[in-house]
Amino acid sequence: MRHIKEIIAEIESYESDDGNWLRLDELTIELWESGKPELGIDSLFGIFEKYPTDDGAGVFWSILHGLETLEYEQKLYDSLMDKPSHMTITMLKRIENTQSEMIAGKSISELKSFIKNNPKIESELIDEI
């Protein structure tokens, strides 16, 4: 088994191979099999930010479900503040659907307002909020 730092470094440097996301899927599995997936949270949110309008041919959904098993809300909040993406907006909506009004101790409605006005958001994502 490879060292976790190697796995995370490969996730961080990952580039989609013309729509083929298989290697990212393998890396995500390897991260979870390491027993310390929480060490890769920043890198996984980084993938969402790198490909803000994509779902990675379903691979991003596997990442989303994995992240939801960890303590991720502060990292989600930070990612939404920095560079909102389809997947992070989806995660926020999933939290909101639980009738929660807060994320990481902050108001979801205020966060949504900020996201809509964030200059880094892709225009096609604004309607998702």
C-alpha angles and dihedrals in degrees: 000000000000124000113267092239090061092051092048092047090053092049090050093051094041117133122188111250100225093303095321107127098170095111091052089050089052091049092050091052090047090051092054092044089056088072092232106078091148088074088066099051095106092048093050093050086047089060090054090050093046091054101029099168098038135088095201093241088294097314091105089059089058088051091048092051091047093049090051089063090060135061095271110142098101091048090048090051091049092049092049090050093049107037117348117213138185091258097046091048088050090051091050091051090050090055091046090051088062086066090253115148095189138061121189088349093305133109115267092207092054090046091051090052091051092047092053089055097040108120090214095062118107107242093233090061097058093082090055092066 
